């Protein structure tokens, strides 16, 4: 039972990261009808700047200040990409724009890897263990369940950010404009909504969410070139939940992350023949099963075509 509880707790921590990345996918898709394949690159590039400014060997800034600067840079990157690369593609086929985002992902990943190098970049954050004699000092223990303080912080951050986003979409003028644009761009234009501003804002929000996810990916082991691989596993989360559903992204993150952690816990004991690392395949298996039953995802909007 303790093993099961630990797997669930680990799944919740992983779901926090997946949900932040998946929300970036969903927000851009809802606003622009374009699937943003550049999100994994935004994860590693955004986290790099936080690591860079918080690194005691370079700038050595306070973590929260580094996070703020990294967020501002992420906003700049997101808006610049939308204005400089994607804005000229308005009116072009959606498929062509999606291919452009794949190219953006490739370019940004190369830039991030060049900046990052092959070494592990440790992140100086408030939840790290600074006393080597206190091996359990950076863990929260509840009964038999152990969670690193950074994982707990990641869960709290995800809950707070989701709450802020929901309040933003419901009560703020720009949030209402984004909801109107997601519903119908042409109708939103007739009501005086600046759709171009909504597009830029959606990319800015997606970039900041990606940066925060990257920070918590690198909180324990540091930032490495494997970060985009983990970020890419948020793709099944979006498909499982539904491309245009914020609540679906949250539910999908829980399903995928818990399934992955349960597989990592029990598969080596009961299905060793499947090989090592089979848990890395589980997100895609969950996606495959859900698509067989609900092609639009659990909460996705079903498109109705009249002939």
CORUR-V734641 format. One record per residue. SS is DSSP state (@ for helix, = for strand, . for the rest). D_FIRST is the distance of its C-alpha to the first C-alpha in Angstrom with 2 decimals. Layout:
{{SS | D_FIRST} {SS | D_FIRST}}
This chain:
{{. | 0.00} {@ | 3.80} {@ | 5.33} {@ | 5.06} {@ | 6.24} {@ | 8.60} {@ | 9.87} {@ | 10.66} {@ | 12.37} {@ | 14.25} {@ | 15.20} {@ | 16.69} {@ | 18.67} {@ | 19.96} {@ | 20.79} {@ | 22.96} {@ | 25.06} {@ | 25.31} {@ | 26.36} {@ | 29.15} {@ | 30.56} {@ | 30.30} {@ | 32.10} {@ | 34.91} {@ | 35.29} {@ | 35.37} {@ | 37.79} {@ | 40.29} {@ | 40.07} {@ | 40.58} {@ | 43.54} {@ | 45.28} {. | 44.00} {. | 43.41} {. | 40.15} {. | 39.87} {. | 38.95} {. | 39.81} {@ | 36.63} {@ | 34.89} {@ | 38.04} {@ | 38.11} {@ | 34.61} {@ | 35.75} {@ | 39.25} {@ | 38.24} {@ | 35.71} {@ | 38.40} {@ | 40.74} {@ | 38.21} {@ | 37.42} {@ | 41.18} {@ | 42.24} {@ | 39.47} {. | 40.10} {. | 41.79} {. | 43.89} {. | 45.45} {. | 45.58} {. | 43.01} {. | 42.75} {. | 40.29} {@ | 37.10} {@ | 37.74} {@ | 41.31} {@ | 40.29} {@ | 37.87} {@ | 40.77} {@ | 43.16} {@ | 40.70} {@ | 40.28} {@ | 44.06} {@ | 44.47} {@ | 41.82} {@ | 43.79} {@ | 46.95} {@ | 45.53} {@ | 44.23} {@ | 47.52} {@ | 49.61} {@ | 47.90} {@ | 48.41} {@ | 51.99} {@ | 53.16} {@ | 51.51} {@ | 50.21} {@ | 52.88} {@ | 55.59} {@ | 53.45} {. | 53.63} {. | 55.06} {. | 54.07} {. | 51.82} {@ | 48.12} {@ | 47.43} {@ | 49.80} {@ | 48.17} {@ | 44.70} {@ | 46.24} {@ | 47.62} {@ | 44.17} {@ | 43.07} {@ | 46.10} {@ | 45.21} {@ | 41.72} {@ | 43.34} {@ | 45.90} {@ | 43.53} {@ | 41.07} {@ | 43.97} {@ | 45.15} {@ | 41.72} {@ | 41.28} {@ | 44.81} {@ | 44.11} {@ | 40.75} {. | 41.90} {. | 39.77} {. | 38.32} {. | 35.10} {= | 36.07} {. | 33.92} {. | 33.51} {. | 34.52} {. | 32.30} {. | 31.52} {. | 27.81} {. | 28.43} {. | 28.14} {. | 31.79} {. | 31.39} {. | 30.54} {. | 30.05} {. | 27.20} {. | 24.53} {. | 21.86} {. | 24.42} {. | 23.67} {= | 19.95} {= | 18.46} {= | 15.59} {= | 13.69} {. | 11.42} {. | 9.28} {= | 10.34} {= | 13.69} {= | 16.25} {= | 19.84} {@ | 22.44} {@ | 24.08} {@ | 21.08} {@ | 21.03} {@ | 24.78} {@ | 24.52} {@ | 22.45} {@ | 25.01} {@ | 27.89} {@ | 26.78} {@ | 26.48} {@ | 29.84} {@ | 31.61} {@ | 30.56} {@ | 31.80} {@ | 35.01} {@ | 35.60} {@ | 35.19} {@ | 37.59} {@ | 39.92} {@ | 40.12} {@ | 40.70} {@ | 43.10} {. | 44.88} {@ | 48.01} {@ | 46.77} {@ | 43.46} {@ | 45.42} {@ | 47.63} {@ | 44.66} {@ | 43.44} {@ | 47.00} {@ | 47.35} {@ | 44.09} {@ | 45.42} {. | 48.90} {@ | 50.60} {@ | 54.11} {@ | 53.76} {@ | 52.30} {@ | 55.36} {@ | 57.71} {. | 56.10} {. | 56.82} {. | 53.38} {. | 53.64} {@ | 51.49} {@ | 52.14} {@ | 50.68} {@ | 47.60} {@ | 47.17} {@ | 47.47} {@ | 45.10} {@ | 42.39} {@ | 42.62} {@ | 42.60} {@ | 39.42} {@ | 37.72} {@ | 38.81} {@ | 37.49} {@ | 34.05} {@ | 34.03} {@ | 35.06} {@ | 32.28} {@ | 29.69} {@ | 31.37} {@ | 31.22} {@ | 27.43} {@ | 27.18} {. | 29.29} {. | 27.90} {. | 25.82} {. | 27.59} {. | 30.92} {= | 32.86} {. | 33.63} {. | 35.23} {. | 31.88} {@ | 31.25} {@ | 33.06} {@ | 30.87} {@ | 27.74} {@ | 29.87} {@ | 31.00} {. | 27.51} {@ | 28.08} {@ | 30.67} {@ | 28.24} {@ | 26.77} {@ | 30.30} {@ | 31.06} {@ | 27.90} {@ | 28.57} {. | 32.34} {. | 34.98} {. | 36.48} {. | 33.58} {@ | 32.17} {@ | 29.47} {@ | 28.78} {@ | 28.32} {@ | 25.61} {@ | 23.74} {@ | 24.34} {@ | 23.00} {@ | 19.65} {@ | 19.48} {@ | 20.67} {@ | 18.73} {@ | 15.25} {@ | 16.31} {@ | 17.55} {@ | 14.52} {@ | 12.20} {@ | 15.10} {@ | 15.47} {@ | 11.94} {@ | 12.02} {@ | 15.80} {@ | 16.92} {@ | 14.90} {@ | 15.83} {. | 18.95} {@ | 20.63} {@ | 23.97} {@ | 23.61} {. | 24.31} {. | 23.21} {. | 22.80} {. | 22.19} {@ | 19.91} {@ | 23.23} {@ | 24.56} {@ | 21.81} {@ | 23.50} {@ | 26.66} {@ | 25.13} {@ | 23.68} {@ | 27.19} {@ | 28.87} {@ | 26.99} {@ | 27.66} {@ | 31.29} {@ | 31.82} {@ | 30.98} {. | 32.24} {. | 34.71} {. | 35.05} {. | 31.36} {. | 29.24} {. | 31.51} {. | 34.48} {. | 38.00} {. | 39.49} {. | 42.98} {. | 45.68} {. | 48.78} {. | 51.99} {. | 54.46}}
